[in-house]
Amino acid sequence: MKFTNNLGMLLLAIWLIVTGLIALLGLSFSGLPIIMAILAIAAGVLILMGR
């Protein structure tokens, strides 16, 4: 299995997987929305920068 060298795409993949697990398993804790927002912003910025 080959992983991408693009950090932005890797962060996006992690965000999508975690978002799916949250919805599927009903995961929740107090800092979750902040962590997910930071992960989404970081992925978006890195994708726009082409990294």
N, C-alpha and C positions, 0 to 999 in steps of 0.2 A: 504494500500500500504506500503510495507516494503522497506526501504532504506538500502543500504549496509553499514556495519560498516567499510569497507575498504576505507580509505580516498583517496588512489590512484585511485581506481575504480570510486569513486564519482567525483573526478576531471576530469577523463577521460570522464565520462558521461556528465558533464557540458561542456567540450570542444567540444564534438561531437554535442551536442544540439546547442551551440552557433555557431559552424561552419556551421551547417545546416541552422540556421536562417539568418546568414550573406549571404549565397548563395541564399536563397529563397527570402529574403526581400531586398537584396542589401544594407544591413547596412554597414556603413563605418564612421570612424573618425580617427583622426591622430595617436592615440596611440594604435589602435586595433591590428596591427601585433605584437607589443611588448607584449601586454597583452596575446594574444593567444599563443605566443612562451613561455612565462613564465608559463602559465597554462599547456601547453603540457610537458614542462621539469619537472615541479613539479609532474605531474601525472606519468610520466615515471619513475622518481626516486623512488617515493613512491611505485609503483607497483613492481619494482625490489627489493626494500627493504622488500616487503611483508607486507606493512602497508596499 
